[in-house]
Amino acid sequence: MPVLAIDAGTTGVTALVVGEDGGVLSRGYREFAQLFPRPGWVEHEPDDIWTATVAACREALAGTDAQPTCVGITDQRETAVVWDRRTLHAPRPAIVWQDRRTTGICDRLRADGVEDRVSQLTGLRLDPYFTGTKYAWLAEHEPRLWAGVHDGSLALGTVDSYVVTRLTGGAAHVTDPSNASRTLLYDLEKGGWSDELCELFNVPRSALPELVPNSGVVGTTDPDSFLGLSLPVAGLAGDQQAALFGQACFSPGMSKCTYGTGSFVLTNTGPTPVRSDAGLLTTVAWDLGDGLVYALEGAIFVTGAAVQWLRDGLGLIDSAAEIEGLARTVPDSGDVVFVPALTGMGAPHWDPHARGAIVGITRGTTRAHIARATLEAIAFEVRDVVDIMVSEAGLSVPELSADGGASANDLLLQLQADQLGVPVRRPVVTETTALGAAFLAGLGTGVWSSTDELADTWSLDRRFEPVAGRRDDGRHDRWQDAVGRAGRWTR
């Protein structure tokens, strides 16, 4: 009984057909356009996301004779989408999680003294990253559109809600706790939308989707809308929580890092939310119908996107895969440090005014040194988060499970193990975000009977052991100095 998984990511949509053994039977992928209308602004056309979704699924379904029995969905989180309830088309582009336009709104709310209350309710911070600030911006700057939100003609949601709406022909307007907990509109401990937060961000609660568990049937695909298929939609999760689930991190203390456009470190903390005062986020991992499971998260905005910038912005490489070979041509970065704060800094610094910096350049610096400094920066950023999880939150991280596109880079994972001082393990299936969506859907429809059965499908590809002495060789100290230089640049 195969499962179709849809991963609506930041730069494209991946579709997998997953077998009962957890193996990938076929896959499809389609990119969609990234829009940068102004400095610091990032947008997507929702219709492009939907077109890419259909194309990726068509390709995946054509690659196997196995017919899926259900659909699971995972998505880029925090992106704000508005669409017409009748036509299902979007009247404006989606505001992407990377977008920084709401920095002023966050500064104003912070000056009003509400940040502590917001953090208490949500486990998050006042940062442009989160969806509620984007809705507040729309309410303030696009009053005609916001009138449609108030009168009920327009719906609000994150990308998961939009994809489900399109899949079901408009029949379902839903989201799950993992996505909802990233909006700044969700009461983390009560497990529901907060009237207080909706009022603060000027969001009519009636426009928000219904909250449903992460696993279980929430609707059926409309054959006229989706490739002639009538399948139960039975799994929903934000991409990082889906990756945690796909890595079989079902017990408290188990941790993973997804190396994608950004990098996201999550640790399962069980049924109790763990609060952080040092820049980490408390979030919902999932709800399988028997209560909330929480996670502690370090959200790093730019890691894989820095490699894309080397390719598309600077032309130093022709493809992202080239960076490992180029970086291996030099033994180190030549004391060059790259701080990839291209859209501000996320955890643990949370500085929307930071900007990227490359320091330590000399006449002897080559593109290989910059390539290696980029991989080192990713490892340093992840170390900063894990160090706080261990020291401030008191969590034990004896090993780290790695996934995402950049986890195929052996040099990066070795650098990561060296910086953490603990092993890094990579599974055979590194597309664990989509795999988690498949697991949630299959668990909700009886393809798998338990998380224990799902854990048995996890298979190791390679384990990277740390080299003694490299964690404390001074490179991380130099990195922290460079981070200080890049901070608060636009203030």
C-alpha positions as CSV (number, residue, x, y, z in Angstrom):
1,M,0.0,0.0,0.0
2,P,2.2,2.9,-1.3
3,V,1.8,6.5,-0.1
4,L,2.2,9.6,-2.1
5,A,4.1,12.3,-0.3
6,I,4.1,16.0,-1.4
7,D,6.9,18.3,-0.1
8,A,6.1,21.8,-1.1
9,G,9.4,23.4,-0.3
10,T,10.9,26.9,-0.7
11,T,12.4,26.5,-4.1
12,G,10.4,23.6,-5.5
13,V,8.0,20.7,-4.9
14,T,9.2,17.1,-4.5
15,A,6.8,14.2,-4.8
16,L,7.7,10.7,-3.6
17,V,5.8,7.4,-3.9
18,V,6.9,5.5,-0.7
19,G,6.5,1.8,-0.3
20,E,5.6,-0.1,2.9
21,D,9.3,-0.7,3.6
22,G,10.0,3.0,3.7
23,G,11.8,2.9,0.4
24,V,11.3,5.4,-2.4
25,L,9.6,3.8,-5.4
26,S,9.7,6.9,-7.6
27,R,10.1,10.7,-7.3
28,G,9.2,13.8,-9.2
29,Y,10.4,17.4,-8.8
30,R,9.5,20.8,-10.1
31,E,11.1,24.2,-9.3
32,F,9.1,27.4,-9.1
33,A,10.1,31.0,-9.4
34,Q,11.5,33.0,-6.5
35,L,10.4,36.6,-6.6
36,F,12.5,39.4,-5.0
37,P,10.6,42.6,-5.7
38,R,12.6,44.7,-3.3
39,P,15.7,44.2,-1.1
40,G,14.7,42.0,1.8
41,W,11.4,40.9,0.2
42,V,10.8,37.3,-0.9
43,E,7.6,36.2,-2.6
44,H,6.1,33.2,-4.4
45,E,3.1,33.0,-6.7
46,P,0.8,30.4,-5.0
47,D,-0.5,29.3,-8.4
48,D,3.1,28.5,-9.4
49,I,3.4,26.3,-6.2
50,W,0.2,24.5,-7.2
51,T,1.3,24.0,-10.8
52,A,4.6,22.6,-9.6
53,T,2.8,20.3,-7.2
54,V,0.7,18.8,-10.0
55,A,3.7,18.4,-12.3
56,A,5.9,16.8,-9.6
57,C,3.1,14.3,-8.6
58,R,2.5,13.4,-12.3
59,E,6.2,12.7,-12.7
60,A,6.3,10.6,-9.5
61,L,3.2,8.6,-10.4
62,A,4.5,7.9,-13.9
63,G,7.7,6.4,-12.5
64,T,6.0,3.4,-10.8
65,D,3.2,1.0,-11.4
66,A,2.4,1.1,-7.7
67,Q,-0.8,3.1,-7.0
68,P,-0.8,5.2,-3.8
69,T,-3.6,4.7,-1.3
70,C,-3.3,8.1,0.5
71,V,-1.5,11.5,0.4
72,G,0.7,13.2,2.9
73,I,1.7,16.8,2.7
74,T,4.6,18.8,4.2
75,D,5.5,22.3,3.4
76,Q,7.8,25.4,3.9
77,R,6.5,26.9,7.1
78,E,5.6,30.4,8.1
79,T,4.9,31.6,4.5
80,A,1.7,33.6,4.4
81,V,-0.8,32.8,1.7
82,V,-4.1,34.5,0.8
83,W,-6.6,33.0,-1.7
84,D,-10.1,33.4,-3.0
85,R,-12.4,30.8,-1.4
86,R,-14.5,30.5,-4.6
87,T,-11.9,30.4,-7.3
88,L,-9.0,29.2,-5.2
89,H,-6.7,31.6,-6.9
90,A,-4.4,34.0,-5.0
91,P,-5.0,37.7,-5.4
92,R,-1.4,38.5,-4.5
93,P,1.9,36.7,-4.1
94,A,2.6,34.7,-0.9
95,I,5.0,36.4,1.5
96,V,7.8,33.8,2.1
97,W,9.3,32.9,5.5
98,Q,12.6,34.5,4.5
99,D,11.0,37.9,3.9
100,R,12.2,40.8,6.1
101,R,9.6,43.5,5.3
102,T,8.0,43.2,8.7
103,T,11.1,44.2,10.7
104,G,9.5,47.6,11.5
105,I,6.3,46.0,12.7
106,C,8.3,43.7,15.0
107,D,10.4,46.6,16.3
108,R,7.2,48.6,17.0
109,L,5.5,45.7,18.9
110,R,8.7,45.2,20.8
111,A,8.7,48.8,21.8
112,D,5.1,48.4,23.0
113,G,6.3,45.8,25.5
114,V,4.4,42.8,24.2
115,E,7.3,40.5,23.3
116,D,7.4,38.7,26.6
117,R,3.7,37.9,26.4
118,V,4.0,36.8,22.8
119,S,6.9,34.5,23.7
120,Q,5.0,33.1,26.7
121,L,2.0,32.2,24.6
122,T,3.8,31.0,21.5
123,G,7.3,29.8,22.4
124,L,8.5,32.0,19.5
125,R,10.0,35.5,19.2
126,L,8.9,38.7,17.6
127,D,10.7,38.3,14.3
128,P,9.7,38.8,10.6
129,Y,10.2,35.0,10.1
130,F,6.8,34.2,11.5
131,T,3.5,34.3,9.7
132,G,1.5,36.6,12.0
133,T,3.8,39.5,11.3
134,K,3.2,39.0,7.6
135,Y,-0.6,39.1,8.1
136,A,-0.2,42.3,10.1
137,W,1.8,43.9,7.3
138,L,-1.0,43.0,4.8
139,A,-3.6,44.4,7.1
140,E,-1.7,47.6,7.4
141,H,-0.5,48.1,3.7
142,E,-3.2,46.4,1.7
143,P,-6.6,47.4,3.2
144,R,-8.7,46.5,0.2
145,L,-7.3,42.9,0.3
146,W,-7.8,42.8,4.1
147,A,-11.4,43.8,3.7
148,G,-11.9,40.6,1.7
149,V,-10.3,38.6,4.5
150,H,-12.7,40.2,7.0
151,D,-15.8,39.6,4.8
152,G,-15.0,36.0,4.3
153,S,-14.3,36.0,0.6
154,L,-10.6,35.4,1.1
155,A,-8.9,32.7,3.2
156,L,-5.7,32.8,5.1
157,G,-3.2,29.9,5.6
158,T,0.2,28.6,5.3
159,V,1.4,26.6,2.3
160,D,0.0,23.3,3.7
161,S,-3.5,24.8,3.9
162,Y,-3.3,26.2,0.4
163,V,-2.1,22.9,-1.1
164,V,-4.8,20.9,0.7
165,T,-7.4,23.4,-0.5
166,R,-6.3,23.0,-4.1
167,L,-6.1,19.2,-3.7
168,T,-9.6,18.9,-2.4
169,G,-11.1,21.4,-4.8
170,G,-11.8,23.9,-2.0
171,A,-13.5,21.4,0.3
172,A,-11.0,21.5,3.1
173,H,-9.5,24.5,4.8
174,V,-7.2,23.0,7.5
175,T,-3.8,23.1,9.1
176,D,-2.0,21.0,11.8
177,P,-0.5,22.0,15.1
178,S,3.1,21.9,13.8
179,N,2.4,24.6,11.2
180,A,0.0,26.5,13.4
181,S,2.6,26.8,16.1
182,R,4.8,28.8,13.7
183,T,2.3,31.6,13.0
184,L,2.5,33.6,16.3
185,L,-1.3,33.1,16.5
186,Y,-1.3,29.7,18.3
187,D,-1.4,29.2,22.1
188,L,1.3,26.6,22.6
189,E,0.1,25.1,25.8
190,K,-3.7,25.3,25.2
191,G,-3.2,23.9,21.7
192,G,-5.5,26.3,19.7
193,W,-5.8,29.6,18.0
194,S,-5.4,32.5,20.5
195,D,-8.0,35.3,20.4
196,E,-5.5,37.6,22.2
197,L,-2.8,37.0,19.5
198,C,-5.3,37.3,16.6
199,E,-6.3,40.7,18.0
200,L,-2.7,41.8,18.4
201,F,-1.8,41.0,14.8
202,N,-5.2,42.1,13.4
203,V,-6.1,38.7,12.1
204,P,-9.8,37.6,12.0
205,R,-9.9,34.2,13.5
206,S,-12.7,33.2,11.0
207,A,-10.2,33.5,8.2
208,L,-7.8,30.9,9.7
209,P,-8.0,27.2,8.9
210,E,-9.5,24.5,11.1
211,L,-6.9,22.7,13.3
212,V,-6.6,19.0,12.8
213,P,-4.2,16.3,14.0
214,N,-1.0,15.6,12.0
215,S,-2.1,12.0,11.2
216,G,-5.6,11.0,10.1
217,V,-7.9,11.7,7.1
218,V,-8.9,15.4,6.7
219,G,-10.2,15.3,3.2
220,T,-10.2,13.6,-0.2
221,T,-8.5,14.8,-3.4
222,D,-10.8,16.1,-6.1
223,P,-10.3,14.1,-9.3
224,D,-11.2,17.1,-11.4
225,S,-8.5,19.1,-9.6
226,F,-5.8,16.5,-9.1
227,L,-4.9,14.1,-11.9
228,G,-8.2,12.2,-11.8
229,L,-7.4,10.8,-8.3
230,S,-9.7,10.4,-5.3
231,L,-7.3,9.7,-2.4
232,P,-7.6,10.4,1.3
233,V,-5.4,13.3,2.5
234,A,-4.2,11.8,5.8
235,G,-0.9,13.5,6.8
236,L,0.1,17.1,7.4
237,A,3.3,18.6,9.0
238,G,5.6,21.5,8.6
239,D,8.8,20.5,6.9
240,Q,11.1,20.4,9.9
241,Q,8.7,18.5,12.1
242,A,8.1,16.1,9.2
243,A,11.8,15.6,8.9
244,L,12.0,14.8,12.7
245,F,9.2,12.3,12.2
246,G,10.9,10.9,9.0
247,Q,14.1,10.4,10.9
248,A,12.2,8.3,13.4
249,C,13.1,10.7,16.3
250,F,10.1,9.5,18.3
251,S,11.7,9.5,21.7
252,P,12.6,12.6,23.8
253,G,16.2,13.7,23.3
254,M,16.5,12.4,19.7
255,S,17.7,15.2,17.4
256,K,18.0,15.9,13.7
257,C,19.3,18.7,11.4
258,T,17.8,19.3,8.0
259,Y,20.3,20.9,5.6
260,G,18.1,22.7,3.1
261,T,17.7,26.4,2.0
262,G,18.2,27.0,5.7
263,S,19.2,24.5,8.4
264,F,16.9,23.5,11.2
265,V,18.0,21.6,14.3
266,L,15.1,20.0,16.2
267,T,15.1,17.9,19.4
268,N,12.1,15.9,20.5
269,T,11.2,17.1,24.1
270,G,8.2,14.8,24.5
271,P,4.8,15.9,26.0
272,T,6.4,18.9,27.9
273,P,7.4,22.1,26.2
274,V,11.0,23.1,27.0
275,R,11.4,26.9,27.1
276,S,14.6,28.7,26.0
277,D,16.0,32.1,27.0
278,A,18.9,31.9,24.6
279,G,17.5,32.1,21.2
280,L,15.8,28.7,20.6
281,L,12.2,28.2,19.8
282,T,9.7,26.0,21.5
283,T,7.3,24.4,19.0
284,V,4.9,21.6,18.4
285,A,6.5,18.5,16.9
286,W,3.2,16.7,16.1
287,D,-0.1,15.4,17.4
288,L,-1.0,11.9,16.4
289,G,-4.4,12.3,18.0
290,D,-3.4,11.4,21.5
291,G,-1.9,14.8,22.6
292,L,0.8,17.3,21.6
293,V,4.5,16.3,21.4
294,Y,6.8,19.3,21.6
295,A,10.3,20.1,20.2
296,L,13.0,22.6,20.8
297,E,14.3,24.2,17.5
298,G,17.1,26.2,16.2
299,A,16.1,27.8,13.0
300,I,19.0,29.0,10.8
301,F,17.8,31.0,7.8
302,V,20.6,30.7,5.2
303,T,22.8,27.6,4.7
304,G,22.0,25.9,1.4
305,A,20.8,29.3,0.1
306,A,24.4,30.5,0.6
307,V,25.6,27.8,-1.8
308,Q,22.9,28.9,-4.3
309,W,24.2,32.4,-3.9
310,L,27.7,31.3,-4.8
311,R,26.2,29.7,-7.9
312,D,23.6,32.2,-9.0
313,G,24.9,35.5,-7.5
314,L,28.7,35.2,-7.8
315,G,29.0,32.5,-10.5
316,L,31.8,30.7,-8.5
317,I,30.3,27.3,-9.2
318,D,28.0,26.0,-11.9
319,S,26.0,23.7,-9.7
320,A,25.5,23.2,-6.0
321,A,27.0,19.8,-6.1
322,E,30.4,21.2,-7.3
323,I,31.1,22.9,-3.9
324,E,32.4,19.8,-2.2
325,G,35.0,19.1,-4.8
326,L,36.1,22.7,-5.0
327,A,36.3,23.0,-1.2
328,R,38.4,19.8,-1.0
329,T,41.1,21.4,-3.2
330,V,42.3,23.5,-0.3
331,P,43.2,22.1,3.2
332,D,41.3,24.9,5.0
333,S,39.6,28.3,4.3
334,G,42.8,30.2,4.5
335,D,41.4,32.1,7.6
336,V,38.5,33.4,5.5
337,V,35.2,33.4,7.3
338,F,31.8,33.8,5.6
339,V,28.8,34.9,7.7
340,P,25.8,34.0,5.4
341,A,23.4,36.5,7.0
342,L,21.8,37.2,3.6
343,T,18.3,37.5,5.1
344,G,19.3,38.5,8.6
345,M,20.2,36.0,11.3
346,G,18.0,33.4,12.9
347,A,18.8,31.3,15.9
348,P,20.5,31.9,18.2
349,H,21.1,35.6,17.3
350,W,17.8,36.7,15.9
351,D,19.1,39.8,14.2
352,P,17.0,40.9,11.2
353,H,19.4,43.8,10.7
354,A,22.4,41.6,10.2
355,R,23.8,41.2,6.7
356,G,26.2,38.8,5.0
357,A,30.0,39.3,5.4
358,I,33.1,37.7,4.1
359,V,36.2,38.6,6.2
360,G,39.8,37.6,6.1
361,I,40.2,38.0,2.4
362,T,43.8,38.4,1.1
363,R,45.4,38.4,-2.4
364,G,45.9,34.7,-1.9
365,T,42.2,34.0,-1.4
366,T,40.6,31.8,-4.1
367,R,37.1,30.7,-4.9
368,A,38.1,27.4,-3.3
369,H,38.7,29.2,0.0
370,I,35.3,30.9,-0.2
371,A,33.7,27.6,-1.0
372,R,35.3,25.9,2.0
373,A,34.4,28.9,4.2
374,T,30.8,28.5,3.1
375,L,30.7,24.8,4.3
376,E,32.4,25.7,7.5
377,A,29.8,28.5,8.1
378,I,27.0,25.9,7.9
379,A,28.8,23.7,10.4
380,F,29.4,26.7,12.7
381,E,25.8,27.8,12.6
382,V,24.5,24.4,13.5
383,R,27.1,24.1,16.3
384,D,25.9,27.4,17.8
385,V,22.4,26.0,18.1
386,V,23.4,22.6,19.4
387,D,25.7,24.2,22.0
388,I,22.8,26.1,23.4
389,M,20.6,23.0,23.4
390,V,23.2,21.3,25.6
391,S,24.2,24.2,27.9
392,E,21.1,26.3,28.2
393,A,18.3,23.8,27.8
394,G,20.2,21.0,29.5
395,L,19.5,18.5,26.7
396,S,21.8,15.7,25.8
397,V,22.6,15.4,22.1
398,P,24.8,12.3,21.8
399,E,24.5,12.2,18.0
400,L,22.8,14.2,15.2
401,S,20.8,12.7,12.4
402,A,21.3,14.6,9.1
403,D,19.0,14.9,6.1
404,G,18.1,17.4,3.4
405,G,19.8,18.1,0.1
406,A,23.2,19.2,1.5
407,S,23.5,16.1,3.7
408,A,24.8,14.4,0.6
409,N,28.0,16.5,1.0
410,D,30.5,14.2,2.9
411,L,32.9,17.1,3.6
412,L,30.1,19.1,5.2
413,L,29.0,16.3,7.5
414,Q,32.6,15.6,8.6
415,L,33.1,19.3,9.3
416,Q,29.8,19.1,11.3
417,A,30.9,16.1,13.4
418,D,34.2,17.8,14.1
419,Q,32.6,21.0,15.3
420,L,30.0,19.2,17.4
421,G,32.3,16.6,18.8
422,V,29.6,13.9,18.4
423,P,28.8,11.5,15.5
424,V,26.6,12.6,12.7
425,R,24.5,9.9,11.0
426,R,23.0,10.0,7.5
427,P,20.1,7.7,6.5
428,V,19.8,5.9,3.2
429,V,16.8,8.0,2.4
430,T,17.8,11.6,3.0
431,E,14.5,13.1,1.7
432,T,13.1,12.6,5.2
433,T,10.9,15.7,5.0
434,A,8.7,14.0,2.4
435,L,9.2,10.6,4.1
436,G,7.8,12.1,7.3
437,A,4.7,13.2,5.5
438,A,4.3,9.7,4.0
439,F,4.7,8.1,7.4
440,L,2.1,10.4,8.9
441,A,-0.4,9.7,6.1
442,G,0.3,5.9,6.2
443,L,0.0,5.8,10.0
444,G,-3.4,7.6,9.6
445,T,-4.7,5.1,7.1
446,G,-3.3,1.8,8.4
447,V,-0.4,1.4,6.1
448,W,1.8,1.3,9.2
449,S,0.4,0.3,12.6
450,S,2.7,2.1,15.0
451,T,5.8,4.3,15.3
452,D,7.8,1.2,16.3
453,E,7.0,-0.3,12.9
454,L,8.1,3.0,11.2
455,A,11.3,3.1,13.2
456,D,12.2,-0.3,11.8
457,T,12.3,1.2,8.3
458,W,15.1,3.6,9.2
459,S,18.4,2.5,7.6
460,L,21.9,4.0,8.1
461,D,23.9,5.1,5.0
462,R,27.0,6.5,6.7
463,R,28.2,7.6,10.1
464,F,30.7,10.5,10.5
465,E,32.9,10.3,13.6
466,P,34.5,13.5,15.0
467,V,38.2,13.9,14.7
468,A,39.8,14.7,18.1
469,G,41.0,18.3,18.6
470,R,39.2,19.9,15.7
471,R,36.3,21.2,17.9
472,D,38.6,23.5,19.8
473,D,41.1,24.5,17.1
474,G,40.1,28.2,17.2
475,R,38.1,28.3,14.0
476,H,34.8,28.6,15.9
477,D,36.2,31.5,17.9
478,R,37.1,33.3,14.7
479,W,33.6,32.6,13.4
480,Q,32.0,34.2,16.5
481,D,34.1,37.3,16.0
482,A,33.0,37.6,12.4
483,V,29.3,37.2,13.4
484,G,29.7,40.2,15.7
485,R,31.0,42.2,12.8
486,A,28.0,41.3,10.6
487,G,25.4,42.1,13.2
488,R,23.0,45.0,13.3
489,W,24.3,46.2,9.9
490,T,21.2,48.1,8.8
491,R,20.5,49.8,12.1
